[in-house]
């Protein structure tokens, strides 16, 4: 019996169009780059609002990649529909993040063991504070895959913020708590995975640093964060 929730208002893919594992960058152009660079026989399965989703094969494994857009409301919608309607088991965010910790440098790869957040996204699940965290099996596999590729990842907490231009100066306070970097999606992804009984991991490449002011151009963020992509594909 077909799923009555398919297609959704945001995804026009048919039932079975997505693989069990989906790589999820924020940028639709990064999704396109991953599909064209790494996947064999890639097929476009979604393009609603230009949020491109593809399914193909990587080293014989069926893998999908689809953009999430920016922010927790956006990734919250897409990850919810993939987990609950399309049968996706694993979502691996492959995104960019702004460094906070002193020992974080441009192009470092960070694995989010947990996600601090200023978002109210978790209030729908529990009235108190929630603690979004990664799926250990994906985190463990990613660390091993990274080392085989010659990458020593930074593993720790990210800050998933609803605010890009932060008047509160949150980064300084979070730095004292050992938070590695800031981005805008992981908290919602981890909570949706937990609620659905599925798996999630955020792998982020440092594109800029909050305190040094260093930053990479948009084109670099779109097409040169290949080690992060390869780690994700290896564990897909």
C-alpha positions in Angstrom: 0.0 0.0 0.0 1.4 3.4 -1.0 2.2 6.0 1.6 -0.5 8.7 1.6 2.0 11.3 2.8 4.0 11.0 -0.5 4.6 13.3 -2.2 4.9 16.0 0.4 4.5 19.7 -0.1 8.3 19.9 -0.2 9.5 16.7 -1.8 8.0 15.3 -5.0 10.1 12.1 -5.1 8.2 8.8 -5.3 8.2 6.1 -2.7 11.6 4.2 -2.9 13.4 7.1 -4.7 15.6 7.7 -1.7 18.3 5.4 -0.4 18.5 4.4 3.3 21.3 7.0 3.7 21.0 10.6 2.7 23.9 13.1 2.7 22.5 16.5 3.5 24.4 19.7 2.7 22.7 23.0 3.3 23.5 24.3 -0.2 21.6 22.8 -3.2 24.6 23.5 -5.3 26.8 21.4 -2.9 24.2 18.6 -3.3 24.5 18.9 -7.1 28.3 18.9 -6.8 28.4 15.7 -4.7 26.0 13.9 -7.1 28.0 14.9 -10.2 31.4 14.3 -8.6 30.9 11.1 -6.6 27.7 9.3 -7.6 27.3 6.9 -10.6 24.0 6.8 -12.4 22.7 9.8 -10.3 19.1 10.6 -10.9 17.4 13.9 -9.8 14.5 12.8 -7.6 13.5 16.2 -6.2 13.8 19.8 -7.3 10.9 21.6 -5.4 12.0 25.1 -4.6 15.4 24.3 -6.2 16.2 21.9 -3.3 17.9 19.3 -5.3 17.8 15.6 -4.3 19.7 12.9 -6.2 20.0 9.1 -5.8 22.9 7.1 -7.3 25.7 4.7 -6.4 29.0 5.2 -4.6 31.3 2.2 -4.8 28.3 0.0 -5.4 26.3 1.4 -2.5 23.0 3.2 -3.2 23.2 6.7 -1.7 21.1 9.8 -1.9 22.1 13.5 -1.4 19.6 16.3 -0.9 20.0 19.9 0.4 18.4 21.0 3.6 18.4 24.8 3.1 19.5 27.1 5.9 18.4 26.9 9.5 16.7 24.5 11.8 13.1 25.1 10.6 14.3 24.1 7.1 16.3 21.0 7.9 13.5 20.1 10.4 11.0 19.8 7.6 13.2 17.8 5.2 14.7 15.4 7.7 11.2 14.8 9.2 9.8 13.9 5.9 12.8 11.7 4.9 12.8 9.8 8.2 9.0 9.4 8.6 7.6 9.2 5.0 10.5 8.0 2.8 12.0 5.3 5.0 15.4 7.0 5.3 17.4 5.5 8.2 20.6 7.7 8.2 21.1 11.4 7.5 24.6 12.7 7.4 24.8 16.5 7.4 27.8 17.7 5.4 27.9 21.4 6.1 30.1 24.4 6.9 30.6 25.9 10.3 32.2 28.9 11.9 35.1 28.2 14.3 34.9 29.2 17.9 37.7 27.3 19.7 41.2 28.6 19.5 42.6 25.4 18.1 40.0 25.2 15.3 41.4 26.3 11.9 40.0 26.9 8.4 39.2 23.6 6.6 39.3 21.6 9.8 36.7 18.9 9.9 34.4 18.8 12.9 32.1 15.9 14.0 29.2 17.0 16.2 29.0 14.7 19.2 26.3 17.1 20.5 24.6 20.3 19.6 24.1 23.2 22.0 21.2 25.4 20.8 19.3 28.5 21.4 16.3 27.2 19.4 12.9 26.2 20.8 12.7 23.3 18.3 13.0 20.8 21.1 10.1 22.1 23.1 7.7 20.1 21.0 9.2 16.9 22.4 9.9 17.9 26.1 9.1 20.9 28.3 12.6 21.1 29.8 16.0 21.3 28.3 16.9 18.7 25.7 20.3 17.5 24.7 20.6 16.8 20.9 23.3 14.3 20.3 24.7 12.2 17.4 24.1 8.5 16.7 27.2 6.8 18.1 27.4 4.2 15.4 27.7 6.8 12.7 30.1 8.9 14.8 32.3 5.9 15.5 32.3 4.8 11.8 33.1 8.4 10.7 36.1 8.7 13.0 37.5 5.4 11.7 36.8 6.4 8.0 38.4 9.8 8.5 41.6 8.3 9.9 41.8 5.9 7.0 41.6 8.9 4.7 44.4 10.6 6.6 42.1 13.1 8.5 42.2 13.6 12.2 38.7 15.1 12.9 37.8 17.4 15.8 35.1 15.8 17.8 32.9 17.7 20.3 30.0 20.1 20.6 28.7 22.4 18.0 26.4 25.4 18.6 23.2 25.3 16.5 21.9 28.8 16.4 18.7 30.4 15.1 20.7 33.6 14.7 23.4 34.3 12.2 24.1 37.9 13.2 24.2 37.4 16.9 23.8 40.6 19.0 24.2 38.6 22.2 27.8 37.6 21.6 27.0 34.0 22.4 30.3 32.7 20.9 32.4 34.1 23.7 30.4 32.3 26.4 30.3 29.1 24.4 34.1 29.2 23.8 34.5 28.9 27.6 32.5 25.7 27.5 34.7 24.1 24.9 32.2 24.4 22.0 34.2 23.9 18.8 32.1 25.8 16.2 28.7 27.3 15.3 26.2 26.5 12.5 22.4 26.5 12.2 21.0 23.0 11.5 22.4 20.1 13.6 20.2 20.5 16.7 17.0 20.0 14.8 18.4 17.1 12.7 19.5 15.2 15.9 16.2 15.7 17.6 14.2 14.5 14.6 16.4 11.5 14.3 15.9 10.7 18.0 12.1 11.0 17.8 12.0 8.8 14.6 14.3 6.2 16.1 16.8 6.8 13.2 20.4 7.9 12.9 22.1 11.3 12.3 25.5 12.8 12.3 26.8 16.2 11.4 30.2 16.5 9.7 31.2 20.1 9.2 34.1 21.8 7.5 35.3 25.1 9.1 34.6 27.9 6.5 35.4 30.9 8.8 36.4 31.7 12.3 34.3 33.9 14.6 37.3 35.4 16.5 40.1 35.6 13.9 37.8 36.9 11.1 39.3 34.5 8.6 36.8 33.2 5.9 36.7 31.2 2.7 34.7 32.4 -0.3 31.4 30.9 -1.2 32.8 29.0 -4.2 35.3 27.2 -1.9 32.4 26.2 0.4 30.5 24.8 -2.5 33.1 22.7 -4.2 36.3 22.2 -2.2 35.2 20.6 1.0 35.8 17.2 -0.5 37.3 15.3 2.4 34.1 15.9 4.4 32.1 14.5 1.5 34.3 11.5 1.1 34.1 10.6 4.8 30.3 10.8 4.7 30.2 8.6 1.6 32.5 6.0 3.1 30.0 5.4 6.0 26.8 5.7 3.9 
